Amino acid sequence: MKLTTALSAIILSMGATATVSTAATALAHGVQAARAHSGHEADALKTRVATVQARIAEGRRSGKVSRVQASRLDRQVAQVRTNMTRMNSKQGFISAAELATYNRTLGGVDVALDGHGIPRGYGNDGLVAPLHSR
């Protein structure tokens, strides 16, 4: 009887260990997938930062944006880039909330440039997007 009870206890503890191990493995895979997704989003955001910086430079070259305005917008974009780099090196990834904050900041810069008549690009094709009429 004691042997059966001891054997049952061992089997139950082995099953519990296997369950915890499986759950930990599943969690680790989920974290890795989330980090990979965050990495893709961060890469897209880096591309957007470069695009916004190019728009600021174009606005300055065309005279549609003053030097003071361009400097202010450049500082906002530089802050996004600096924060992204710092968070990525500190945490190893950039969270979805941080990515959303950075996208909102860049969106604000884009809207300011739209107000000055600086056209947006469609993307990698090099074509210029029409400004929305107000």
C-alpha positions in Angstrom: 0.0 0.0 0.0 2.8 2.4 0.9 4.6 1.5 -2.3 1.5 2.3 -4.4 1.0 5.6 -2.6 4.7 6.6 -3.0 4.6 5.6 -6.7 1.4 7.6 -7.2 3.1 10.7 -5.6 6.1 10.4 -7.8 4.0 10.0 -11.0 1.9 13.0 -10.0 4.9 15.2 -9.3 6.5 14.2 -12.7 3.3 15.1 -14.5 3.1 18.4 -12.8 6.7 19.2 -13.7 6.0 18.3 -17.3 3.0 20.6 -17.3 4.9 23.5 -15.9 7.8 22.9 -18.3 5.4 22.8 -21.2 3.7 26.0 -20.1 7.1 27.7 -19.7 8.1 26.6 -23.1 4.9 27.9 -24.7 5.3 31.2 -22.8 8.9 31.6 -24.1 7.8 30.9 -27.7 5.0 33.6 -27.2 7.5 36.1 -25.9 9.9 35.4 -28.8 7.1 35.8 -31.3 6.1 39.1 -29.7 9.7 40.4 -29.8 10.0 39.3 -33.5 6.8 41.2 -34.3 8.0 44.2 -32.3 11.3 44.0 -34.3 9.4 44.3 -37.6 7.4 47.2 -36.3 10.6 48.9 -35.1 12.2 48.5 -38.5 9.1 50.0 -40.2 9.3 52.9 -37.7 12.9 53.5 -38.5 12.0 53.8 -42.1 9.2 56.2 -41.2 11.7 58.3 -39.2 14.0 58.6 -42.3 11.0 59.5 -44.5 9.8 62.2 -42.1 13.4 63.6 -41.8 13.5 63.8 -45.6 10.2 65.7 -45.7 11.6 68.2 -43.1 14.7 68.7 -45.2 12.6 69.1 -48.4 10.4 71.7 -46.6 13.5 73.6 -45.5 15.0 73.5 -49.0 11.8 74.6 -50.7 11.4 77.5 -48.2 8.0 76.3 -47.1 9.3 75.6 -43.6 11.4 78.1 -41.7 14.7 77.2 -40.1 13.1 77.5 -36.6 10.2 75.3 -37.5 12.4 72.7 -39.2 14.7 72.6 -36.1 11.7 72.1 -33.8 10.4 69.2 -36.0 13.9 67.7 -36.3 14.2 67.7 -32.5 11.0 65.8 -32.2 12.1 63.2 -34.7 15.5 62.9 -33.2 13.9 62.3 -29.8 11.9 59.5 -31.2 15.0 57.9 -32.8 17.0 58.3 -29.5 14.3 56.8 -27.4 13.8 53.9 -29.8 17.5 53.1 -29.6 17.7 53.5 -25.8 14.6 51.3 -25.2 15.8 48.6 -27.7 19.2 48.4 -26.0 17.8 48.5 -22.5 14.9 46.0 -23.0 16.0 44.1 -26.1 12.7 45.2 -27.8 10.3 48.1 -28.1 6.9 47.6 -26.6 3.7 48.1 -28.6 2.8 51.1 -26.3 6.1 52.7 -27.0 5.8 52.1 -30.7 2.3 53.7 -30.7 3.7 56.8 -28.9 6.5 57.1 -31.4 4.0 56.8 -34.3 1.8 59.5 -32.8 4.8 61.8 -32.5 5.8 61.2 -36.1 2.1 61.6 -37.1 2.1 65.0 -35.5 5.2 66.0 -37.5 3.6 64.7 -40.7 0.5 66.8 -40.1 2.6 69.9 -39.5 4.4 69.3 -42.7 1.1 68.7 -44.5 0.0 72.1 -43.3 3.1 73.6 -45.0 2.3 71.9 -48.3 5.1 69.4 -48.1 4.0 66.3 -50.1 4.1 62.8 -48.6 5.6 59.9 -50.6 3.6 56.7 -51.2 6.5 54.6 -50.1 9.5 53.0 -51.8 8.2 53.8 -55.4 9.4 57.4 -55.2 6.1 58.9 -56.3 4.6 61.8 -54.4 1.2 61.4 -52.7 -1.3 64.2 -53.3 -2.2 66.4 -50.4 -5.7 66.0 -49.1 -7.8 69.0 -49.8 -9.4 70.6 -46.8 
